[in-house]
Amino acid sequence: MPECLGRAYRVHLPVLLVTVIILAVIAPPAQAMHPLFSDDTGTQGPGGVLVESSINYLKDNELKSTVVPVAVTVGIGETMDAAVEMPYLSLRPSAATGNNESGLSDVFFRFKHRFYEQEKKSGGRDQFQQSLAYQVAISQPTGSEEKGLGAGTARWGGRLISTTEWESLEINANLGYESSGKALRRGNFSFNDAVAMSVAAKYERPKPWEPVVELVVTRVKGTDAVTRIASVLVGLIYERSAKFYIDGGVRAGLNERSEDYALLAGFGYKF
């Protein structure tokens, strides 16, 4: 949940929550297959390159936003990936200025390592697979803080990822924590933070159509209060081959602090 990071300076809670909602939904992790927020433990393999892009529209009361991120993921080993994501963001209006704003948002760099894998046979026929990975991320404040397009500070985050596969069903569970501060490089953090939990299920039969559902709950600590944001997603992935996919999804908020809805569409191609 890379965009749910706090600021080192004082931020009014409503603006923080709006920023959290917008950026958490429109800038999903580069490793996860869009439209899901949840990541999986899969990697690209040595020399593999995955290019992804999407267009995502979000509505939250009178606030509307559109983001077009471009992400490139490179396999640097059988179990390791490195990725960079560059999102272009349009806010109508921006919660920071009250005006329509657009431009480059904060650029993210990510590293993922799958450190555990287990396979076992059940009854000599069905196969159960379990794997674990961790992901770390750091951002650079390339987006304009004054316009509401970025946080204005370097940020960091991490998550633990679990993938379980049984026959045609894949379950991905994520637990992530994110914190930030202007003194990040000196180790003096501001403890405005966010903890995110998500569970996603993907049904892989019959291919190439793969229905997906997901639940995401985020606990955000602001300057003077703690709040929770919850949403659910229903989507469809068309994965004709291991090299190419397109997708679409609808995300809906489940409580008062969540967005009204988000419309998501994207594609990915592996070289």
C-alpha positions as CSV (number, residue, x, y, z in Angstrom):
1,M,0.0,0.0,0.0
2,P,2.7,2.3,-1.1
3,E,0.6,5.5,-1.3
4,C,-0.8,5.4,2.3
5,L,2.2,6.9,3.8
6,G,2.1,9.7,6.4
7,R,3.9,13.1,6.2
8,A,6.5,14.5,8.5
9,Y,4.7,17.8,8.7
10,R,1.2,18.5,10.1
11,V,-1.6,17.4,7.7
12,H,-5.3,17.8,8.4
13,L,-7.0,14.4,8.7
14,P,-9.5,14.8,5.9
15,V,-6.8,15.7,3.4
16,L,-4.7,12.8,4.5
17,L,-7.6,10.4,4.2
18,V,-8.4,11.6,0.7
19,T,-4.8,11.2,-0.4
20,V,-4.7,7.8,1.2
21,I,-7.8,6.6,-0.6
22,I,-6.9,8.0,-4.0
23,L,-3.3,6.8,-4.1
24,A,-3.9,3.4,-2.5
25,V,-6.4,2.5,-5.2
26,I,-5.0,4.1,-8.3
27,A,-1.4,3.1,-7.8
28,P,-1.3,-0.6,-7.0
29,P,2.0,-2.5,-6.6
30,A,4.0,-3.0,-9.8
31,Q,4.3,-6.7,-9.0
32,A,0.6,-7.5,-8.6
33,M,-1.5,-8.4,-11.5
34,H,-3.9,-5.5,-12.1
35,P,-6.7,-4.9,-11.1
36,L,-5.8,-6.5,-7.8
37,F,-4.2,-4.5,-4.9
38,S,-2.8,-7.8,-3.5
39,D,0.5,-9.0,-4.7
40,D,1.5,-12.7,-5.3
41,T,4.8,-14.5,-4.8
42,G,5.4,-15.0,-8.5
43,T,8.6,-13.5,-10.1
44,Q,9.6,-12.9,-13.8
45,G,12.6,-15.3,-13.7
46,P,16.2,-14.5,-14.8
47,G,16.1,-11.9,-17.6
48,G,12.3,-11.7,-17.7
49,V,10.9,-8.2,-18.3
50,L,7.2,-7.3,-17.6
51,V,5.7,-4.0,-18.8
52,E,2.4,-3.0,-17.4
53,S,0.1,0.0,-17.7
54,S,-3.5,0.8,-16.8
55,I,-6.1,3.6,-16.5
56,N,-8.0,3.9,-13.3
57,Y,-10.8,6.2,-12.4
58,L,-11.9,6.9,-8.8
59,K,-14.8,8.8,-7.3
60,D,-15.1,9.8,-3.7
61,N,-18.0,12.2,-3.0
62,E,-17.2,15.4,-5.1
63,L,-13.5,14.3,-5.7
64,K,-12.6,12.5,-8.9
65,S,-9.2,11.2,-10.0
66,T,-7.6,9.4,-12.9
67,V,-4.2,7.8,-12.9
68,V,-2.2,6.1,-15.7
69,P,0.8,4.3,-14.2
70,V,3.6,2.6,-16.2
71,A,5.5,-0.1,-14.4
72,V,8.5,-2.2,-15.5
73,T,9.5,-5.3,-13.6
74,V,12.8,-7.1,-14.2
75,G,13.7,-10.6,-13.0
76,I,17.1,-10.6,-11.4
77,G,17.1,-14.2,-10.3
78,E,14.8,-17.2,-10.1
79,T,13.2,-15.9,-7.0
80,M,13.8,-12.1,-7.1
81,D,12.3,-9.1,-9.0
82,A,13.1,-5.4,-9.1
83,A,10.5,-2.9,-10.4
84,V,10.0,0.8,-11.0
85,E,6.6,2.5,-11.3
86,M,5.9,6.0,-12.7
87,P,2.3,7.2,-12.3
88,Y,0.7,10.1,-14.1
89,L,-2.1,11.5,-11.9
90,S,-5.1,13.8,-12.6
91,L,-7.2,15.2,-9.7
92,R,-10.5,16.9,-10.2
93,P,-10.2,18.8,-7.9
94,S,-7.1,18.3,-5.8
95,A,-7.8,18.1,-2.0
96,A,-4.7,20.2,-1.5
97,T,-5.5,23.2,-3.7
98,G,-9.2,22.9,-4.5
99,N,-8.4,23.2,-8.2
100,N,-8.0,20.6,-11.0
101,E,-4.4,19.4,-11.1
102,S,-2.4,16.8,-13.1
103,G,1.1,15.7,-13.5
104,L,3.7,13.1,-12.5
105,S,3.2,11.6,-9.1
106,D,5.8,10.0,-6.9
107,V,8.0,7.3,-8.5
108,F,8.3,4.0,-6.7
109,F,11.2,1.4,-6.6
110,R,10.4,-2.1,-5.4
111,F,12.2,-5.3,-4.6
112,K,10.6,-8.7,-4.1
113,H,12.1,-12.0,-2.9
114,R,10.3,-15.4,-2.7
115,F,12.0,-17.1,0.2
116,Y,9.8,-20.2,0.8
117,E,8.1,-22.7,-1.5
118,Q,6.4,-26.0,-0.7
119,E,4.7,-28.5,-2.9
120,K,3.0,-31.7,-1.7
121,K,0.6,-34.2,-3.2
122,S,-2.8,-35.0,-1.6
123,G,-4.3,-38.4,-2.4
124,G,-1.8,-38.8,-5.2
125,R,-3.8,-36.6,-7.6
126,D,-4.4,-33.1,-6.3
127,Q,-1.5,-30.7,-5.9
128,F,-1.3,-28.1,-3.1
129,Q,1.3,-25.4,-3.4
130,Q,2.3,-22.8,-0.8
131,S,4.9,-20.0,-1.1
132,L,5.9,-16.9,0.8
133,A,7.7,-13.7,-0.2
134,Y,8.5,-10.2,1.1
135,Q,8.5,-6.9,-0.8
136,V,10.2,-3.7,0.1
137,A,9.6,-0.3,-1.5
138,I,10.9,3.2,-1.5
139,S,9.6,6.3,-3.3
140,Q,11.2,9.5,-4.4
141,P,9.1,12.8,-4.1
142,T,8.8,13.5,-7.9
143,G,5.2,14.6,-7.6
144,S,4.3,18.2,-6.6
145,E,3.4,18.3,-2.9
146,E,1.8,21.7,-3.3
147,K,-0.6,20.5,-6.0
148,G,-1.5,17.3,-4.0
149,L,0.2,15.0,-6.6
150,G,2.9,13.7,-4.2
151,A,3.8,13.4,-0.5
152,G,6.7,15.7,-0.7
153,T,9.1,13.3,1.1
154,A,10.8,10.0,0.5
155,R,8.8,7.1,1.8
156,W,9.3,3.4,2.5
157,G,7.1,0.3,3.0
158,G,7.1,-3.4,3.2
159,R,4.7,-6.3,3.0
160,L,4.6,-10.1,3.6
161,I,3.0,-12.1,0.8
162,S,1.4,-15.6,0.8
163,T,0.2,-17.5,-2.2
164,T,-1.7,-20.7,-2.0
165,E,-2.7,-22.7,-5.1
166,W,-5.0,-25.7,-5.1
167,E,-6.3,-27.1,-8.3
168,S,-7.9,-24.0,-10.2
169,L,-8.0,-21.7,-7.2
170,E,-5.3,-19.2,-6.2
171,I,-5.5,-17.3,-2.8
172,N,-3.2,-14.4,-2.2
173,A,-3.0,-12.8,1.3
174,N,-0.9,-9.7,2.0
175,L,0.1,-7.9,5.2
176,G,1.8,-4.5,4.8
177,Y,3.2,-1.7,6.9
178,E,4.2,1.8,5.7
179,S,5.7,4.8,7.4
180,S,7.6,7.9,6.2
181,G,9.2,11.1,7.2
182,K,11.3,13.9,5.8
183,A,14.3,12.6,7.8
184,L,14.0,9.2,6.3
185,R,17.7,9.0,5.2
186,R,18.7,10.0,8.8
187,G,16.5,7.4,10.3
188,N,14.3,9.9,12.1
189,F,10.8,8.7,11.1
190,S,7.4,10.4,11.5
191,F,5.0,7.7,12.8
192,N,2.0,8.6,10.8
193,D,1.6,5.1,9.4
194,A,-0.7,2.7,7.6
195,V,-1.2,-1.1,8.0
196,A,-3.0,-2.9,5.2
197,M,-4.5,-6.4,5.1
198,S,-5.9,-7.9,1.9
199,V,-7.1,-11.3,0.6
200,A,-7.7,-12.0,-3.1
201,A,-9.0,-15.1,-4.8
202,K,-8.5,-16.0,-8.5
203,Y,-10.3,-18.8,-10.3
204,E,-8.1,-20.0,-13.2
205,R,-10.6,-22.3,-15.0
206,P,-11.6,-22.2,-17.7
207,K,-8.7,-20.3,-19.1
208,P,-8.1,-17.7,-20.5
209,W,-10.8,-16.0,-18.4
210,E,-10.0,-15.6,-14.7
211,P,-12.5,-14.1,-12.3
212,V,-11.1,-12.3,-9.3
213,V,-12.5,-11.0,-6.0
214,E,-10.7,-9.1,-3.3
215,L,-11.1,-7.6,0.2
216,V,-8.8,-4.8,1.4
217,V,-8.8,-3.2,4.9
218,T,-6.4,-0.4,5.7
219,R,-5.8,1.1,9.2
220,V,-4.5,4.6,8.9
221,K,-3.0,6.6,11.8
222,G,-3.3,10.3,11.2
223,T,-2.0,13.2,13.2
224,D,-4.7,12.9,15.8
225,A,-6.9,9.9,15.0
226,V,-7.0,6.4,13.7
227,T,-9.4,5.3,11.0
228,R,-10.1,2.3,8.8
229,I,-10.7,2.1,5.1
230,A,-12.4,-1.0,3.6
231,S,-13.2,-1.9,0.0
232,V,-14.1,-4.9,-2.1
233,L,-13.2,-5.6,-5.8
234,V,-14.8,-7.8,-8.5
235,G,-12.8,-8.2,-11.7
236,L,-11.9,-10.3,-14.7
237,I,-8.5,-11.1,-16.2
238,Y,-8.1,-12.3,-19.8
239,E,-4.7,-14.1,-19.9
240,R,-4.4,-15.7,-23.3
241,S,-0.8,-16.7,-22.7
242,A,2.0,-16.4,-20.1
243,K,3.2,-13.3,-22.0
244,F,0.1,-11.1,-22.2
245,Y,-3.0,-10.2,-20.2
246,I,-5.7,-7.6,-20.2
247,D,-8.1,-6.9,-17.3
248,G,-10.9,-4.9,-15.8
249,G,-12.5,-4.4,-12.4
250,V,-14.8,-2.5,-10.2
251,R,-13.9,-1.5,-6.6
252,A,-16.5,-0.3,-4.1
253,G,-16.0,1.2,-0.7
254,L,-17.6,-0.6,2.3
255,N,-17.6,2.2,4.9
256,E,-17.9,5.9,5.3
257,R,-14.2,6.6,5.0
258,S,-13.8,4.6,1.8
259,E,-14.1,5.8,-1.8
260,D,-17.5,5.6,-3.5
261,Y,-16.2,3.4,-6.3
262,A,-13.3,2.9,-8.7
263,L,-13.2,1.7,-12.4
264,L,-10.0,-0.1,-13.3
265,A,-8.6,-1.4,-16.7
266,G,-5.1,-2.4,-17.7
267,F,-2.8,-4.7,-19.6
268,G,0.7,-6.4,-19.2
269,Y,3.2,-7.8,-21.6
270,K,6.2,-10.0,-20.8
271,F,9.3,-10.0,-22.9
